[in-house]
């Protein structure tokens, strides 16, 4: 009798279930024809990430991905070199098919100021926007040539160590906090920069 009672109790317990989420990866125009998918794990949430790049102040491309995600994957931020800017917006939610859209990037100056480069000169003032609360200095390779770039970055870009971003870390890049702290005299002070210089669909896998 006891065994039957226990079995009945277990059967009546609420059953945990995985979420159903939209899944897709868009092209450069941001269109993401999503299809529902059952998440393979009960701990996964519905995630959506949008990467928007700007060149010369104009929107260049938008890449969107929707999928079942771990909560730790839903991180975002921005890096702004003046002539080029990348904004990552990401969020997770815990209802079936809730990963429909994220907000548009808010490019509003926040009062922070950093140096940026124009050619070989890196003394231009760049007004940081949104959550960009750090200055950055990065050495990147463009067309086979090493180049210094300076600008603004959000804290998440500077501190993020999640595995899906590791390919974008600039090994000779640093962050610092304080207006114009990315000058030549202070280039060695600061935190490791999480540099997002080239975006591709591999970001989402």
VOVEX-470438 format. One record per residue (C-alpha): x, z, y; residue in one letter; residue number from 1. Coordinates in Angstrom, 2 decimals, decimal comma. Each point is the difference from the previous one (the first is absolute). Layout:
% VOVEX-470438
      px      pz      py residuo num
       X       Z       Y       A NUM
...
***
This chain:
% VOVEX-470438
      px      pz      py residuo num
    0,00    0,00    0,00       X   1
    2,86    0,88    2,35       X   2
    1,69   -3,34   -0,63       X   3
   -3,22   -1,88    0,75       X   4
   -0,47    1,97    3,23       X   5
    3,57   -0,76    1,13       X   6
   -0,35   -3,69   -0,82       X   7
   -3,26   -0,19    1,93       X   8
    1,59    1,75    2,99       X   9
    2,91   -2,44    0,11       X  10
   -2,35   -2,97   -0,24       X  11
   -2,08    1,31    2,91       X  12
    3,01    0,52    2,29       X  13
    0,21   -2,44    2,95       X  14
    2,13   -2,92   -1,07       X  15
    2,87   -1,01    2,24       X  16
    0,09   -3,68    0,77       X  17
    2,34   -2,37    1,77       X  18
   -1,01   -1,77    3,17       X  19
   -0,98   -3,63    0,35       X  20
    1,97   -1,59    2,83       X  21
    0,40   -3,40    1,59       X  22
    3,22   -1,80   -0,88       X  23
    1,63   -2,97    1,72       X  24
    3,05   -1,13    1,94       X  25
   -0,50   -2,30    2,96       X  26
    1,96   -2,87    1,41       X  27
    1,51    0,02    3,46       X  28
   -3,42   -0,38    1,63       X  29
   -1,18    3,38   -1,28       X  30
   -2,90   -1,35   -2,07       X  31
   -0,34    2,08   -3,15       X  32
   -2,75   -1,14   -2,42       X  33
   -0,28    3,23   -1,93       X  34
   -1,27    0,55   -3,53       X  35
   -1,11    3,41   -1,37       X  36
    2,30    1,64   -2,52       X  37
   -0,16    3,25   -1,96       X  38
    3,04    2,13    0,79       X  39
    2,14    0,77   -3,08       X  40
    0,52    3,63    1,07       X  41
   -2,44    2,71    1,05       X  42
    2,42    1,23    2,67       X  43
    0,20   -3,34    1,79       X  44
   -1,91   -0,68    3,17       X  45
   -1,17   -3,20    1,65       X  46
    2,70   -1,20    2,37       X  47
    0,27   -2,67    2,65       X  48
    3,10   -0,99    1,96       X  49
    0,30   -2,46    2,85       X  50
    3,33   -1,24    1,35       X  51
   -0,19   -1,68    3,40       X  52
    3,04   -1,67    1,55       X  53
    0,39   -0,95    3,65       X  54
    2,50   -2,41    1,53       X  55
    0,49   -0,12    3,74       X  56
   -3,03    2,24    0,50       X  57
   -2,37   -2,31   -1,90       X  58
   -1,45    0,66   -3,45       X  59
    1,94   -2,04   -2,53       X  60
   -1,53    0,75   -3,40       X  61
   -2,11    2,53   -1,86       X  62
    0,44    0,89   -3,67       X  63
   -2,61    2,17   -1,71       X  64
    0,02    1,62   -3,44       X  65
   -2,70    1,98   -1,76       X  66
    0,56    1,82   -3,28       X  67
   -0,18    3,25   -1,95       X  68
    2,70    2,18    1,55       X  69
    1,62    3,38   -0,22       X  70
   -0,69    2,09    3,09       X  71
    3,73   -0,01    0,81       X  72
   -0,08   -3,79    0,38       X  73
   -2,40    0,15    2,93       X  74
    2,54    0,36    2,80       X  75
    0,47   -2,10    3,09       X  76
    1,88   -0,31    3,25       X  77
    1,62   -2,52    2,28       X  78
    3,39   -1,28    1,09       X  79
    0,38   -1,81    3,31       X  80
    3,09   -1,93    1,12       X  81
   -1,70   -1,45    3,07       X  82
    0,15   -3,65   -1,02       X  83
   -1,26    0,87   -3,50       X  84
   -2,35    2,74   -1,12       X  85
   -1,44    0,99   -3,38       X  86
   -2,99    2,32   -0,42       X  87
   -1,02    1,40   -3,39       X  88
   -3,46    1,56   -0,24       X  89
   -0,89    1,60   -3,32       X  90
   -2,64    2,36   -1,29       X  91
   -1,51    1,32   -3,22       X  92
   -3,58    1,03   -0,70       X  93
   -1,77    1,63   -2,91       X  94
   -3,29   -1,87   -0,42       X  95
   -0,69   -3,06   -2,11       X  96
    0,80   -3,24    1,84       X  97
    0,81    1,83    3,23       X  98
    3,21   -1,93    0,76       X  99
   -1,62   -2,63    2,17       X 100
    1,96   -0,06    3,26       X 101
    2,39    1,83    2,30       X 102
    0,03    0,16    3,77       X 103
    1,79   -2,46    2,23       X 104
    3,44    1,08    1,29       X 105
   -0,25    1,89    3,30       X 106
    2,83   -1,23    2,20       X 107
   -0,34    2,61    2,74       X 108
    3,14    1,26    1,82       X 109
    0,58    3,70   -0,72       X 110
    2,57    0,85    2,67       X 111
    3,09   -0,03   -2,25       X 112
    2,80   -2,38    1,00       X 113
    2,89   -1,47   -2,02       X 114
    2,65   -2,65    0,44       X 115
   -0,55   -3,48   -1,45       X 116
    2,25   -3,05   -0,22       X 117
   -0,10   -3,45    1,54       X 118
    2,83   -2,06   -1,43       X 119
    3,14    2,15    0,09       X 120
   -1,37    2,26    2,73       X 121
   -1,77    3,12   -1,26       X 122
   -0,94    1,73    3,26       X 123
   -3,58   -1,20    0,43       X 124
   -2,71    2,65    0,25       X 125
   -2,64   -0,19   -2,73       X 126
   -3,24    1,95    0,41       X 127
   -0,95    1,46   -3,38       X 128
   -3,56   -0,39   -1,23       X 129
   -2,43    1,82   -2,24       X 130
    1,75    2,56   -2,22       X 131
    3,53   -1,23    0,77       X 132
    1,70    3,29    0,88       X 133
    3,59   -0,86   -1,02       X 134
    2,64   -2,44    1,21       X 135
    1,90   -2,12   -2,49       X 136
    3,23   -1,94   -0,28       X 137
    0,46   -2,39   -2,92       X 138
    2,62   -2,43   -1,18       X 139
   -1,75   -2,89   -1,74       X 140
    1,08   -3,37   -1,34       X 141
   -1,73   -3,02    1,53       X 142
    0,98   -3,50   -1,19       X 143
    3,15    1,42   -1,55       X 144
    1,11    1,77    3,18       X 145
    0,07    3,74    0,64       X 146
   -2,09    1,04    2,97       X 147
   -0,80    3,26    1,80       X 148
   -3,68    0,68    0,71       X 149
   -1,45    2,92    1,93       X 150
   -3,54    1,15    0,66       X 151
   -2,73    2,50   -0,83       X 152
   -1,28    1,31   -3,35       X 153
   -2,54    2,48   -1,27       X 154
    1,09    3,17   -1,78       X 155
   -1,33   -1,28   -3,33       X 156
    2,31   -3,02    0,21       X 157
    2,98    2,26    0,57       X 158
   -0,75    2,55   -2,73       X 159
   -1,88   -1,96   -2,63       X 160
    1,69    0,00   -3,42       X 161
   -2,81   -1,32   -2,17       X 162
    1,21   -2,38   -2,71       X 163
   -2,01   -3,02    1,13       X 164
    1,87   -0,04    3,35       X 165
    3,57    0,42   -1,24       X 166
    0,76   -3,71    0,18       X 167
   -0,51    0,16    3,78       X 168
    2,44    2,85    0,77       X 169
    2,70   -1,07    2,41       X 170
    3,22    1,59   -1,35       X 171
    1,62   -0,08    3,46       X 172
   -3,09    1,00    1,94       X 173
   -0,84    3,30    1,65       X 174
   -2,83    1,66    1,90       X 175
    0,15    2,59    2,75       X 176
   -2,53    1,76    2,19       X 177
    0,03    0,05    3,78       X 178
   -0,20   -2,66    2,67       X 179
    2,86   -2,54   -0,18       X 180
    1,74    1,94   -2,77       X 181
    0,94   -3,27   -1,77       X 182
    2,72   -0,78    2,54       X 183
    3,53   -0,89   -1,12       X 184
    1,28    3,49    0,76       X 185
   -2,64    1,66   -2,19       X 186
   -0,32   -2,55   -2,78       X 187
    1,35    2,36   -2,66       X 188
   -2,53    2,75    0,63       X 189
   -3,37    0,01   -1,68       X 190
   -1,84   -0,57   -3,22       X 191
    0,11   -2,75   -2,63       X 192
   -2,11   -2,93    1,14       X 193
   -2,67   -1,35   -2,27       X 194
    0,41   -3,61    1,13       X 195
   -2,68   -2,56   -0,71       X 196
    1,65   -3,26    1,06       X 197
   -1,40   -2,56   -2,44       X 198
   -3,46    0,33   -1,49       X 199
   -1,08   -1,69   -3,22       X 200
   -2,67    0,36   -2,65       X 201
    2,48    1,98   -2,13       X 202
   -0,77    2,94    2,30       X 203
   -3,21    0,55   -1,89       X 204
    1,39    0,17   -3,54       X 205
***
